[in-house]
């Protein structure tokens, strides 16, 4: 929950670099792509990256098809 709140705070402040850094740490701690793609912040970040025209590949899950 702490990482999710931290990521959301970065997003609210339009700091996608900070959000990405926190998300990469959380993704590595989860260690499971299915759990990562189910995380609410995954969907939020994917949406924000698309809006900004930013490359989402560093955060992308191999299970991304489940996020739709």
Secondary structure by P-SEA (a helix, b strand, c coil): caaaaaaaaaaaaccaaaaaaaaaaaaaaaccaaaaaacaaaaaaaaaaaaacccccccccccccccc
